[in-house]
Amino acid sequence: MENAEIVVSVIPYTSAGNLQKMLGRLRPQMIFVNSTKGIEIETQMRMEEVIRDVLHDCFEPRYVALSAPALLKRSRAMSPAP
């Protein structure tokens, strides 16, 4: 990740602690793209909310979340979204 310009998070999410472990490898000039979905059990926050909460100091202007019902199905089929 040292020379990465864009980081895409597609990891299964279990807690904010896992995300905090990544902080030491992330740089503010990177673009952080999140496609992790779900809800954090302890806080009932959506993943995009948890990630914004943890990373806001580093990535607020450079954070995007991919979210669509057909995202996984289309990515598996390698077909572009309409």
N, CA, C and O atoms as a Maestro MAE file, in Angstrom:
{
 s_m_m2io_version
 :::
 2.0.0
}

f_m_ct {
 s_m_title
 :::
 protein
 m_atom[328] {
  # First column is atom index #
  i_m_mmod_type
  r_m_x_coord
  r_m_y_coord
  r_m_z_coord
  i_m_residue_number
  s_m_chain_name
  s_m_pdb_residue_name
  s_m_pdb_atom_name
  i_m_atomic_number
  :::
  1 25 0.808 -1.197 0.000 1 A "MET " " N  " 7
  2 3 0.000 0.000 0.000 1 A "MET " " CA " 6
  3 2 0.851 1.260 0.000 1 A "MET " " C  " 6
  4 15 0.320 2.364 -0.120 1 A "MET " " O  " 8
  5 25 2.129 1.115 0.129 2 A "GLU " " N  " 7
  6 3 3.009 2.275 0.268 2 A "GLU " " CA " 6
  7 2 2.875 3.276 -0.878 2 A "GLU " " C  " 6
  8 15 2.873 4.483 -0.640 2 A "GLU " " O  " 8
  9 25 2.763 2.796 -2.113 3 A "ASN " " N  " 7
  10 3 2.682 3.691 -3.268 3 A "ASN " " CA " 6
  11 2 1.272 3.810 -3.837 3 A "ASN " " C  " 6
  12 15 1.087 4.379 -4.913 3 A "ASN " " O  " 8
  13 25 0.296 3.291 -3.143 4 A "ALA " " N  " 7
  14 3 -1.073 3.304 -3.650 4 A "ALA " " CA " 6
  15 2 -1.643 4.716 -3.642 4 A "ALA " " C  " 6
  16 15 -1.383 5.505 -2.734 4 A "ALA " " O  " 8
  17 25 -2.425 5.016 -4.672 5 A "GLU " " N  " 7
  18 3 -3.144 6.287 -4.734 5 A "GLU " " CA " 6
  19 2 -4.597 6.092 -4.322 5 A "GLU " " C  " 6
  20 15 -5.237 7.003 -3.796 5 A "GLU " " O  " 8
  21 25 -5.109 4.879 -4.572 6 A "ILE " " N  " 7
  22 3 -6.491 4.548 -4.246 6 A "ILE " " CA " 6
  23 2 -6.504 3.258 -3.435 6 A "ILE " " C  " 6
  24 15 -5.853 2.282 -3.809 6 A "ILE " " O  " 8
  25 25 -7.233 3.248 -2.339 7 A "VAL " " N  " 7
  26 3 -7.405 2.058 -1.516 7 A "VAL " " CA " 6
  27 2 -8.873 1.659 -1.603 7 A "VAL " " C  " 6
  28 15 -9.757 2.468 -1.323 7 A "VAL " " O  " 8
  29 25 -9.131 0.416 -1.991 8 A "VAL " " N  " 7
  30 3 -10.497 -0.082 -2.084 8 A "VAL " " CA " 6
  31 2 -10.691 -1.121 -0.986 8 A "VAL " " C  " 6
  32 15 -10.018 -2.152 -0.967 8 A "VAL " " O  " 8
  33 25 -11.609 -0.845 -0.082 9 A "SER " " N  " 7
  34 3 -11.884 -1.751 1.029 9 A "SER " " CA " 6
  35 2 -13.031 -2.684 0.652 9 A "SER " " C  " 6
  36 15 -14.167 -2.249 0.463 9 A "SER " " O  " 8
  37 25 -12.717 -3.956 0.548 10 A "VAL " " N  " 7
  38 3 -13.730 -4.973 0.256 10 A "VAL " " CA " 6
  39 2 -13.659 -6.092 1.284 10 A "VAL " " C  " 6
  40 15 -14.186 -7.183 1.066 10 A "VAL " " O  " 8
  41 25 -13.009 -5.815 2.396 11 A "ILE " " N  " 7
  42 3 -12.805 -6.830 3.427 11 A "ILE " " CA " 6
  43 2 -14.078 -7.051 4.229 11 A "ILE " " C  " 6
  44 15 -14.855 -6.115 4.420 11 A "ILE " " O  " 8
  45 25 -14.305 -8.266 4.700 12 A "PRO " " N  " 7
  46 3 -15.440 -8.493 5.606 12 A "PRO " " CA " 6
  47 2 -15.223 -7.661 6.864 12 A "PRO " " C  " 6
  48 15 -14.108 -7.584 7.380 12 A "PRO " " O  " 8
  49 25 -16.259 -7.057 7.341 13 A "TYR " " N  " 7
  50 3 -16.150 -6.152 8.470 13 A "TYR " " CA " 6
  51 2 -16.714 -6.790 9.725 13 A "TYR " " C  " 6
  52 15 -17.816 -7.338 9.710 13 A "TYR " " O  " 8
  53 25 -15.961 -6.718 10.805 14 A "THR " " N  " 7
  54 3 -16.468 -7.214 12.076 14 A "THR " " CA " 6
  55 2 -16.489 -6.145 13.160 14 A "THR " " C  " 6
  56 15 -17.355 -6.169 14.035 14 A "THR " " O  " 8
  57 25 -15.538 -5.201 13.113 15 A "SER " " N  " 7
  58 3 -15.540 -4.130 14.113 15 A "SER " " CA " 6
  59 2 -14.641 -2.988 13.683 15 A "SER " " C  " 6
  60 15 -13.805 -3.145 12.793 15 A "SER " " O  " 8
  61 25 -14.813 -1.848 14.314 16 A "ALA " " N  " 7
  62 3 -13.984 -0.683 14.019 16 A "ALA " " CA " 6
  63 2 -12.520 -0.958 14.353 16 A "ALA " " C  " 6
  64 15 -11.629 -0.333 13.778 16 A "ALA " " O  " 8
  65 25 -12.267 -1.871 15.263 17 A "GLY " " N  " 7
  66 3 -10.886 -2.208 15.627 17 A "GLY " " CA " 6
  67 2 -10.091 -2.705 14.439 17 A "GLY " " C  " 6
  68 15 -8.910 -2.385 14.308 17 A "GLY " " O  " 8
  69 25 -10.717 -3.481 13.571 18 A "ASN " " N  " 7
  70 3 -10.025 -3.961 12.379 18 A "ASN " " CA " 6
  71 2 -9.663 -2.801 11.457 18 A "ASN " " C  " 6
  72 15 -8.584 -2.791 10.865 18 A "ASN " " O  " 8
  73 25 -10.539 -1.849 11.337 19 A "LEU " " N  " 7
  74 3 -10.291 -0.680 10.506 19 A "LEU " " CA " 6
  75 2 -9.172 0.174 11.095 19 A "LEU " " C  " 6
  76 15 -8.332 0.697 10.362 19 A "LEU " " O  " 8
  77 25 -9.163 0.313 12.401 20 A "GLN " " N  " 7
  78 3 -8.128 1.116 13.059 20 A "GLN " " CA " 6
  79 2 -6.740 0.531 12.852 20 A "GLN " " C  " 6
  80 15 -5.756 1.271 12.866 20 A "GLN " " O  " 8
  81 25 -6.638 -0.779 12.659 21 A "LYS " " N  " 7
  82 3 -5.342 -1.414 12.392 21 A "LYS " " CA " 6
  83 2 -4.756 -0.942 11.070 21 A "LYS " " C  " 6
  84 15 -3.538 -0.953 10.897 21 A "LYS " " O  " 8
  85 25 -5.608 -0.525 10.134 22 A "MET " " N  " 7
  86 3 -5.145 -0.061 8.829 22 A "MET " " CA " 6
  87 2 -4.618 1.367 8.870 22 A "MET " " C  " 6
  88 15 -3.878 1.769 7.972 22 A "MET " " O  " 8
  89 25 -4.972 2.129 9.870 23 A "LEU " " N  " 7
  90 3 -4.649 3.552 9.902 23 A "LEU " " CA " 6
  91 2 -3.168 3.854 9.700 23 A "LEU " " C  " 6
  92 15 -2.830 4.830 9.032 23 A "LEU " " O  " 8
  93 25 -2.292 3.048 10.256 24 A "GLY " " N  " 7
  94 3 -0.858 3.289 10.126 24 A "GLY " " CA " 6
  95 2 -0.341 3.144 8.705 24 A "GLY " " C  " 6
  96 15 0.737 3.645 8.386 24 A "GLY " " O  " 8
  97 25 -1.088 2.472 7.854 25 A "ARG " " N  " 7
  98 3 -0.670 2.270 6.463 25 A "ARG " " CA " 6
  99 2 -1.323 3.258 5.496 25 A "ARG " " C  " 6
  100 15 -0.934 3.330 4.331 25 A "ARG " " O  " 8
  101 25 -2.290 4.003 5.961 26 A "LEU " " N  " 7
  102 3 -3.021 4.922 5.094 26 A "LEU " " CA " 6
  103 2 -2.423 6.318 5.165 26 A "LEU " " C  " 6
  104 15 -1.935 6.750 6.209 26 A "LEU " " O  " 8
  105 25 -2.471 7.019 4.027 27 A "ARG " " N  " 7
  106 3 -1.980 8.391 3.954 27 A "ARG " " CA " 6
  107 2 -3.107 9.303 3.492 27 A "ARG " " C  " 6
  108 15 -3.959 8.871 2.715 27 A "ARG " " O  " 8
  109 25 -3.137 10.558 3.949 28 A "PRO " " N  " 7
  110 3 -4.232 11.469 3.598 28 A "PRO " " CA " 6
  111 2 -4.399 11.705 2.104 28 A "PRO " " C  " 6
  112 15 -5.509 12.000 1.660 28 A "PRO " " O  " 8
  113 25 -3.347 11.587 1.321 29 A "GLN " " N  " 7
  114 3 -3.472 11.834 -0.113 29 A "GLN " " CA " 6
  115 2 -4.103 10.655 -0.869 29 A "GLN " " C  " 6
  116 15 -4.425 10.786 -2.050 29 A "GLN " " O  " 8
  117 25 -4.278 9.537 -0.219 30 A "MET " " N  " 7
  118 3 -4.948 8.387 -0.843 30 A "MET " " CA " 6
  119 2 -6.446 8.652 -0.942 30 A "MET " " C  " 6
  120 15 -7.014 9.400 -0.146 30 A "MET " " O  " 8
  121 25 -7.068 8.029 -1.927 31 A "ILE " " N  " 7
  122 3 -8.523 8.030 -2.028 31 A "ILE " " CA " 6
  123 2 -8.993 6.710 -1.433 31 A "ILE " " C  " 6
  124 15 -8.521 5.647 -1.835 31 A "ILE " " O  " 8
  125 25 -9.910 6.765 -0.489 32 A "PHE " " N  " 7
  126 3 -10.402 5.568 0.180 32 A "PHE " " CA " 6
  127 2 -11.788 5.238 -0.355 32 A "PHE " " C  " 6
  128 15 -12.730 6.011 -0.184 32 A "PHE " " O  " 8
  129 25 -11.905 4.072 -1.012 33 A "VAL " " N  " 7
  130 3 -13.170 3.622 -1.580 33 A "VAL " " CA " 6
  131 2 -13.661 2.444 -0.751 33 A "VAL " " C  " 6
  132 15 -12.966 1.439 -0.604 33 A "VAL " " O  " 8
  133 25 -14.859 2.579 -0.217 34 A "ASN " " N  " 7
  134 3 -15.420 1.525 0.630 34 A "ASN " " CA " 6
  135 2 -16.538 0.791 -0.092 34 A "ASN " " C  " 6
  136 15 -17.458 1.414 -0.623 34 A "ASN " " O  " 8
  137 25 -16.458 -0.531 -0.110 35 A "SER " " N  " 7
  138 3 -17.576 -1.324 -0.631 35 A "SER " " CA " 6
  139 2 -18.013 -2.376 0.389 35 A "SER " " C  " 6
  140 15 -18.735 -3.315 0.055 35 A "SER " " O  " 8
  141 25 -17.569 -2.208 1.629 36 A "THR " " N  " 7
  142 3 -17.975 -3.100 2.706 36 A "THR " " CA " 6
  143 2 -19.379 -2.721 3.148 36 A "THR " " C  " 6
  144 15 -19.676 -1.541 3.335 36 A "THR " " O  " 8
  145 25 -20.242 -3.713 3.315 37 A "LYS " " N  " 7
  146 3 -21.604 -3.394 3.735 37 A "LYS " " CA " 6
  147 2 -21.908 -4.095 5.055 37 A "LYS " " C  " 6
  148 15 -21.162 -4.967 5.498 37 A "LYS " " O  " 8
  149 25 -22.993 -3.705 5.659 38 A "GLY " " N  " 7
  150 3 -23.405 -4.326 6.905 38 A "GLY " " CA " 6
  151 2 -23.616 -3.290 7.992 38 A "GLY " " C  " 6
  152 15 -23.571 -2.085 7.746 38 A "GLY " " O  " 8
  153 25 -23.845 -3.781 9.192 39 A "ILE " " N  " 7
  154 3 -24.088 -2.923 10.353 39 A "ILE " " CA " 6
  155 2 -23.216 -3.408 11.505 39 A "ILE " " C  " 6
  156 15 -23.133 -4.606 11.776 39 A "ILE " " O  " 8
  157 25 -22.572 -2.467 12.173 40 A "GLU " " N  " 7
  158 3 -21.776 -2.812 13.348 40 A "GLU " " CA " 6
  159 2 -22.741 -3.108 14.487 40 A "GLU " " C  " 6
  160 15 -23.580 -2.274 14.828 40 A "GLU " " O  " 8
  161 25 -22.624 -4.284 15.069 41 A "ILE " " N  " 7
  162 3 -23.580 -4.752 16.064 41 A "ILE " " CA " 6
  163 2 -23.624 -3.848 17.293 41 A "ILE " " C  " 6
  164 15 -24.707 -3.507 17.768 41 A "ILE " " O  " 8
  165 25 -22.465 -3.459 17.811 42 A "GLU " " N  " 7
  166 3 -22.440 -2.678 19.050 42 A "GLU " " CA " 6
  167 2 -23.093 -1.312 18.896 42 A "GLU " " C  " 6
  168 15 -23.774 -0.849 19.812 42 A "GLU " " O  " 8
  169 25 -22.898 -0.659 17.755 43 A "THR " " N  " 7
  170 3 -23.364 0.721 17.586 43 A "THR " " CA " 6
  171 2 -24.578 0.861 16.671 43 A "THR " " C  " 6
  172 15 -25.220 1.912 16.655 43 A "THR " " O  " 8
  173 25 -24.899 -0.182 15.911 44 A "GLN " " N  " 7
  174 3 -25.967 -0.146 14.916 44 A "GLN " " CA " 6
  175 2 -25.682 0.864 13.796 44 A "GLN " " C  " 6
  176 15 -26.597 1.332 13.118 44 A "GLN " " O  " 8
  177 25 -24.406 1.186 13.619 45 A "MET " " N  " 7
  178 3 -24.012 2.104 12.549 45 A "MET " " CA " 6
  179 2 -23.771 1.320 11.269 45 A "MET " " C  " 6
  180 15 -23.258 0.201 11.303 45 A "MET " " O  " 8
  181 25 -24.149 1.921 10.121 46 A "ARG " " N  " 7
  182 3 -23.824 1.319 8.828 46 A "ARG " " CA " 6
  183 2 -22.318 1.409 8.629 46 A "ARG " " C  " 6
  184 15 -21.663 2.268 9.219 46 A "ARG " " O  " 8
  185 25 -21.764 0.521 7.795 47 A "MET " " N  " 7
  186 3 -20.320 0.493 7.596 47 A "MET " " CA " 6
  187 2 -19.776 1.825 7.103 47 A "MET " " C  " 6
  188 15 -18.703 2.248 7.534 47 A "MET " " O  " 8
  189 25 -20.490 2.489 6.216 48 A "GLU " " N  " 7
  190 3 -20.010 3.786 5.737 48 A "GLU " " CA " 6
  191 2 -19.910 4.781 6.892 48 A "GLU " " C  " 6
  192 15 -19.010 5.620 6.899 48 A "GLU " " O  " 8
  193 25 -20.817 4.704 7.866 49 A "GLU " " N  " 7
  194 3 -20.775 5.594 9.029 49 A "GLU " " CA " 6
  195 2 -19.592 5.257 9.935 49 A "GLU " " C  " 6
  196 15 -18.909 6.153 10.432 49 A "GLU " " O  " 8
  197 25 -19.353 3.966 10.147 50 A "VAL " " N  " 7
  198 3 -18.227 3.536 10.990 50 A "VAL " " CA " 6
  199 2 -16.913 3.975 10.360 50 A "VAL " " C  " 6
  200 15 -16.036 4.505 11.042 50 A "VAL " " O  " 8
  201 25 -16.783 3.755 9.070 51 A "ILE " " N  " 7
  202 3 -15.536 4.102 8.386 51 A "ILE " " CA " 6
  203 2 -15.322 5.604 8.399 51 A "ILE " " C  " 6
  204 15 -14.207 6.061 8.650 51 A "ILE " " O  " 8
  205 25 -16.349 6.373 8.137 52 A "ARG " " N  " 7
  206 3 -16.216 7.832 8.218 52 A "ARG " " CA " 6
  207 2 -15.823 8.259 9.635 52 A "ARG " " C  " 6
  208 15 -15.009 9.167 9.803 52 A "ARG " " O  " 8
  209 25 -16.391 7.614 10.649 53 A "ASP " " N  " 7
  210 3 -16.083 7.942 12.030 53 A "ASP " " CA " 6
  211 2 -14.615 7.676 12.350 53 A "ASP " " C  " 6
  212 15 -13.964 8.486 13.011 53 A "ASP " " O  " 8
  213 25 -14.098 6.552 11.885 54 A "VAL " " N  " 7
  214 3 -12.710 6.180 12.174 54 A "VAL " " CA " 6
  215 2 -11.721 6.972 11.313 54 A "VAL " " C  " 6
  216 15 -10.670 7.382 11.806 54 A "VAL " " O  " 8
  217 25 -12.039 7.189 10.057 55 A "LEU " " N  " 7
  218 3 -11.084 7.778 9.122 55 A "LEU " " CA " 6
  219 2 -11.286 9.262 8.843 55 A "LEU " " C  " 6
  220 15 -10.530 9.836 8.059 55 A "LEU " " O  " 8
  221 25 -12.272 9.900 9.454 56 A "HIS " " N  " 7
  222 3 -12.616 11.266 9.058 56 A "HIS " " CA " 6
  223 2 -11.458 12.241 9.101 56 A "HIS " " C  " 6
  224 15 -11.391 13.134 8.256 56 A "HIS " " O  " 8
  225 25 -10.553 12.110 10.042 57 A "ASP " " N  " 7
  226 3 -9.432 13.044 10.120 57 A "ASP " " CA " 6
  227 2 -8.485 12.904 8.940 57 A "ASP " " C  " 6
  228 15 -7.849 13.875 8.532 57 A "ASP " " O  " 8
  229 25 -8.389 11.689 8.385 58 A "CYS " " N  " 7
  230 3 -7.469 11.440 7.275 58 A "CYS " " CA " 6
  231 2 -8.111 11.619 5.903 58 A "CYS " " C  " 6
  232 15 -7.477 12.127 4.979 58 A "CYS " " O  " 8
  233 25 -9.370 11.201 5.773 59 A "PHE " " N  " 7
  234 3 -9.936 11.041 4.439 59 A "PHE " " CA " 6
  235 2 -11.221 11.791 4.159 59 A "PHE " " C  " 6
  236 15 -11.851 11.532 3.133 59 A "PHE " " O  " 8
  237 25 -11.638 12.691 5.002 60 A "GLU " " N  " 7
  238 3 -12.966 13.284 4.782 60 A "GLU " " CA " 6
  239 2 -13.189 13.769 3.346 60 A "GLU " " C  " 6
  240 15 -14.238 13.459 2.781 60 A "GLU " " O  " 8
  241 25 -12.281 14.500 2.733 61 A "PRO " " N  " 7
  242 3 -12.565 14.918 1.358 61 A "PRO " " CA " 6
  243 2 -12.269 13.840 0.323 61 A "PRO " " C  " 6
  244 15 -12.609 14.013 -0.847 61 A "PRO " " O  " 8
  245 25 -11.652 12.744 0.715 62 A "ARG " " N  " 7
  246 3 -11.229 11.713 -0.232 62 A "ARG " " CA " 6
  247 2 -11.823 10.346 0.089 62 A "ARG " " C  " 6
  248 15 -11.176 9.320 -0.122 62 A "ARG " " O  " 8
  249 25 -13.032 10.331 0.590 63 A "TYR " " N  " 7
  250 3 -13.704 9.079 0.941 63 A "TYR " " CA " 6
  251 2 -14.951 8.925 0.086 63 A "TYR " " C  " 6
  252 15 -15.751 9.852 -0.039 63 A "TYR " " O  " 8
  253 25 -15.106 7.735 -0.505 64 A "VAL " " N  " 7
  254 3 -16.334 7.428 -1.252 64 A "VAL " " CA " 6
  255 2 -16.810 6.039 -0.853 64 A "VAL " " C  " 6
  256 15 -16.015 5.176 -0.481 64 A "VAL " " O  " 8
  257 25 -18.115 5.842 -0.938 65 A "ALA " " N  " 7
  258 3 -18.698 4.531 -0.629 65 A "ALA " " CA " 6
  259 2 -19.463 4.041 -1.840 65 A "ALA " " C  " 6
  260 15 -20.285 4.765 -2.403 65 A "ALA " " O  " 8
  261 25 -19.190 2.801 -2.239 66 A "LEU " " N  " 7
  262 3 -19.940 2.166 -3.310 66 A "LEU " " CA " 6
  263 2 -21.069 1.387 -2.675 66 A "LEU " " C  " 6
  264 15 -20.850 0.580 -1.771 66 A "LEU " " O  " 8
  265 25 -22.267 1.627 -3.144 67 A "SER " " N  " 7
  266 3 -23.400 0.930 -2.581 67 A "SER " " CA " 6
  267 2 -24.473 0.791 -3.636 67 A "SER " " C  " 6
  268 15 -24.968 1.779 -4.177 67 A "SER " " O  " 8
  269 25 -24.820 -0.437 -3.918 68 A "ALA " " N  " 7
  270 3 -25.892 -0.700 -4.882 68 A "ALA " " CA " 6
  271 2 -26.318 -2.151 -4.729 68 A "ALA " " C  " 6
  272 15 -25.474 -3.017 -4.498 68 A "ALA " " O  " 8
  273 25 -27.608 -2.433 -4.853 69 A "PRO " " N  " 7
  274 3 -28.064 -3.812 -4.713 69 A "PRO " " CA " 6
  275 2 -27.429 -4.760 -5.722 69 A "PRO " " C  " 6
  276 15 -27.218 -5.935 -5.423 69 A "PRO " " O  " 8
  277 25 -27.125 -4.261 -6.903 70 A "ALA " " N  " 7
  278 3 -26.595 -5.129 -7.954 70 A "ALA " " CA " 6
  279 2 -25.071 -5.106 -8.019 70 A "ALA " " C  " 6
  280 15 -24.496 -5.737 -8.905 70 A "ALA " " O  " 8
  281 25 -24.403 -4.404 -7.117 71 A "LEU " " N  " 7
  282 3 -22.956 -4.263 -7.194 71 A "LEU " " CA " 6
  283 2 -22.248 -5.609 -7.199 71 A "LEU " " C  " 6
  284 15 -21.422 -5.856 -8.078 71 A "LEU " " O  " 8
  285 25 -22.541 -6.482 -6.251 72 A "LEU " " N  " 7
  286 3 -21.877 -7.769 -6.178 72 A "LEU " " CA " 6
  287 2 -22.200 -8.639 -7.380 72 A "LEU " " C  " 6
  288 15 -21.305 -9.244 -7.970 72 A "LEU " " O  " 8
  289 25 -23.465 -8.705 -7.745 73 A "LYS " " N  " 7
  290 3 -23.870 -9.524 -8.878 73 A "LYS " " CA " 6
  291 2 -23.167 -9.062 -10.157 73 A "LYS " " C  " 6
  292 15 -22.679 -9.892 -10.924 73 A "LYS " " O  " 8
  293 25 -23.113 -7.763 -10.391 74 A "ARG " " N  " 7
  294 3 -22.482 -7.232 -11.605 74 A "ARG " " CA " 6
  295 2 -20.973 -7.430 -11.579 74 A "ARG " " C  " 6
  296 15 -20.373 -7.737 -12.609 74 A "ARG " " O  " 8
  297 25 -20.354 -7.259 -10.418 75 A "SER " " N  " 7
  298 3 -18.905 -7.427 -10.360 75 A "SER " " CA " 6
  299 2 -18.519 -8.876 -10.597 75 A "SER " " C  " 6
  300 15 -17.479 -9.148 -11.197 75 A "SER " " O  " 8
  301 25 -19.328 -9.796 -10.141 76 A "ARG " " N  " 7
  302 3 -19.066 -11.213 -10.411 76 A "ARG " " CA " 6
  303 2 -19.205 -11.527 -11.893 76 A "ARG " " C  " 6
  304 15 -18.445 -12.324 -12.444 76 A "ARG " " O  " 8
  305 25 -20.168 -10.904 -12.520 77 A "ALA " " N  " 7
  306 3 -20.408 -11.147 -13.937 77 A "ALA " " CA " 6
  307 2 -19.468 -10.316 -14.810 77 A "ALA " " C  " 6
  308 15 -19.422 -10.497 -16.027 77 A "ALA " " O  " 8
  309 25 -18.719 -9.402 -14.182 78 A "MET " " N  " 7
  310 3 -17.803 -8.525 -14.895 78 A "MET " " CA " 6
  311 2 -18.532 -7.700 -15.947 78 A "MET " " C  " 6
  312 15 -17.990 -7.432 -17.019 78 A "MET " " O  " 8
  313 25 -19.747 -7.305 -15.643 79 A "SER " " N  " 7
  314 3 -20.508 -6.476 -16.571 79 A "SER " " CA " 6
  315 2 -20.632 -5.076 -16.001 79 A "SER " " C  " 6
  316 15 -20.765 -4.906 -14.789 79 A "SER " " O  " 8
  317 25 -20.591 -4.076 -16.861 80 A "PRO " " N  " 7
  318 3 -20.713 -2.703 -16.357 80 A "PRO " " CA " 6
  319 2 -22.125 -2.410 -15.887 80 A "PRO " " C  " 6
  320 15 -23.095 -2.960 -16.409 80 A "PRO " " O  " 8
  321 25 -22.228 -1.548 -14.909 81 A "ALA " " N  " 7
  322 3 -23.551 -1.136 -14.434 81 A "ALA " " CA " 6
  323 2 -24.178 -0.212 -15.466 81 A "ALA " " C  " 6
  324 15 -23.463 0.543 -16.125 81 A "ALA " " O  " 8
  325 25 -25.504 -0.253 -15.620 82 A "PRO " " N  " 7
  326 3 -26.148 0.619 -16.615 82 A "PRO " " CA " 6
  327 2 -26.055 2.079 -16.226 82 A "PRO " " C  " 6
  328 15 -26.545 2.944 -16.952 82 A "PRO " " O  " 8
  :::
 }
 m_bond[327] {
  # First column is bond index #
  i_m_from
  i_m_to
  i_m_order
  :::
  1 1 2 1
  2 2 3 1
  3 3 4 2
  4 3 5 1
  5 5 6 1
  6 6 7 1
  7 7 8 2
  8 7 9 1
  9 9 10 1
  10 10 11 1
  11 11 12 2
  12 11 13 1
  13 13 14 1
  14 14 15 1
  15 15 16 2
  16 15 17 1
  17 17 18 1
  18 18 19 1
  19 19 20 2
  20 19 21 1
  21 21 22 1
  22 22 23 1
  23 23 24 2
  24 23 25 1
  25 25 26 1
  26 26 27 1
  27 27 28 2
  28 27 29 1
  29 29 30 1
  30 30 31 1
  31 31 32 2
  32 31 33 1
  33 33 34 1
  34 34 35 1
  35 35 36 2
  36 35 37 1
  37 37 38 1
  38 38 39 1
  39 39 40 2
  40 39 41 1
  41 41 42 1
  42 42 43 1
  43 43 44 2
  44 43 45 1
  45 45 46 1
  46 46 47 1
  47 47 48 2
  48 47 49 1
  49 49 50 1
  50 50 51 1
  51 51 52 2
  52 51 53 1
  53 53 54 1
  54 54 55 1
  55 55 56 2
  56 55 57 1
  57 57 58 1
  58 58 59 1
  59 59 60 2
  60 59 61 1
  61 61 62 1
  62 62 63 1
  63 63 64 2
  64 63 65 1
  65 65 66 1
  66 66 67 1
  67 67 68 2
  68 67 69 1
  69 69 70 1
  70 70 71 1
  71 71 72 2
  72 71 73 1
  73 73 74 1
  74 74 75 1
  75 75 76 2
  76 75 77 1
  77 77 78 1
  78 78 79 1
  79 79 80 2
  80 79 81 1
  81 81 82 1
  82 82 83 1
  83 83 84 2
  84 83 85 1
  85 85 86 1
  86 86 87 1
  87 87 88 2
  88 87 89 1
  89 89 90 1
  90 90 91 1
  91 91 92 2
  92 91 93 1
  93 93 94 1
  94 94 95 1
  95 95 96 2
  96 95 97 1
  97 97 98 1
  98 98 99 1
  99 99 100 2
  100 99 101 1
  101 101 102 1
  102 102 103 1
  103 103 104 2
  104 103 105 1
  105 105 106 1
  106 106 107 1
  107 107 108 2
  108 107 109 1
  109 109 110 1
  110 110 111 1
  111 111 112 2
  112 111 113 1
  113 113 114 1
  114 114 115 1
  115 115 116 2
  116 115 117 1
  117 117 118 1
  118 118 119 1
  119 119 120 2
  120 119 121 1
  121 121 122 1
  122 122 123 1
  123 123 124 2
  124 123 125 1
  125 125 126 1
  126 126 127 1
  127 127 128 2
  128 127 129 1
  129 129 130 1
  130 130 131 1
  131 131 132 2
  132 131 133 1
  133 133 134 1
  134 134 135 1
  135 135 136 2
  136 135 137 1
  137 137 138 1
  138 138 139 1
  139 139 140 2
  140 139 141 1
  141 141 142 1
  142 142 143 1
  143 143 144 2
  144 143 145 1
  145 145 146 1
  146 146 147 1
  147 147 148 2
  148 147 149 1
  149 149 150 1
  150 150 151 1
  151 151 152 2
  152 151 153 1
  153 153 154 1
  154 154 155 1
  155 155 156 2
  156 155 157 1
  157 157 158 1
  158 158 159 1
  159 159 160 2
  160 159 161 1
  161 161 162 1
  162 162 163 1
  163 163 164 2
  164 163 165 1
  165 165 166 1
  166 166 167 1
  167 167 168 2
  168 167 169 1
  169 169 170 1
  170 170 171 1
  171 171 172 2
  172 171 173 1
  173 173 174 1
  174 174 175 1
  175 175 176 2
  176 175 177 1
  177 177 178 1
  178 178 179 1
  179 179 180 2
  180 179 181 1
  181 181 182 1
  182 182 183 1
  183 183 184 2
  184 183 185 1
  185 185 186 1
  186 186 187 1
  187 187 188 2
  188 187 189 1
  189 189 190 1
  190 190 191 1
  191 191 192 2
  192 191 193 1
  193 193 194 1
  194 194 195 1
  195 195 196 2
  196 195 197 1
  197 197 198 1
  198 198 199 1
  199 199 200 2
  200 199 201 1
  201 201 202 1
  202 202 203 1
  203 203 204 2
  204 203 205 1
  205 205 206 1
  206 206 207 1
  207 207 208 2
  208 207 209 1
  209 209 210 1
  210 210 211 1
  211 211 212 2
  212 211 213 1
  213 213 214 1
  214 214 215 1
  215 215 216 2
  216 215 217 1
  217 217 218 1
  218 218 219 1
  219 219 220 2
  220 219 221 1
  221 221 222 1
  222 222 223 1
  223 223 224 2
  224 223 225 1
  225 225 226 1
  226 226 227 1
  227 227 228 2
  228 227 229 1
  229 229 230 1
  230 230 231 1
  231 231 232 2
  232 231 233 1
  233 233 234 1
  234 234 235 1
  235 235 236 2
  236 235 237 1
  237 237 238 1
  238 238 239 1
  239 239 240 2
  240 239 241 1
  241 241 242 1
  242 242 243 1
  243 243 244 2
  244 243 245 1
  245 245 246 1
  246 246 247 1
  247 247 248 2
  248 247 249 1
  249 249 250 1
  250 250 251 1
  251 251 252 2
  252 251 253 1
  253 253 254 1
  254 254 255 1
  255 255 256 2
  256 255 257 1
  257 257 258 1
  258 258 259 1
  259 259 260 2
  260 259 261 1
  261 261 262 1
  262 262 263 1
  263 263 264 2
  264 263 265 1
  265 265 266 1
  266 266 267 1
  267 267 268 2
  268 267 269 1
  269 269 270 1
  270 270 271 1
  271 271 272 2
  272 271 273 1
  273 273 274 1
  274 274 275 1
  275 275 276 2
  276 275 277 1
  277 277 278 1
  278 278 279 1
  279 279 280 2
  280 279 281 1
  281 281 282 1
  282 282 283 1
  283 283 284 2
  284 283 285 1
  285 285 286 1
  286 286 287 1
  287 287 288 2
  288 287 289 1
  289 289 290 1
  290 290 291 1
  291 291 292 2
  292 291 293 1
  293 293 294 1
  294 294 295 1
  295 295 296 2
  296 295 297 1
  297 297 298 1
  298 298 299 1
  299 299 300 2
  300 299 301 1
  301 301 302 1
  302 302 303 1
  303 303 304 2
  304 303 305 1
  305 305 306 1
  306 306 307 1
  307 307 308 2
  308 307 309 1
  309 309 310 1
  310 310 311 1
  311 311 312 2
  312 311 313 1
  313 313 314 1
  314 314 315 1
  315 315 316 2
  316 315 317 1
  317 317 318 1
  318 318 319 1
  319 319 320 2
  320 319 321 1
  321 321 322 1
  322 322 323 1
  323 323 324 2
  324 323 325 1
  325 325 326 1
  326 326 327 1
  327 327 328 2
  :::
 }
}
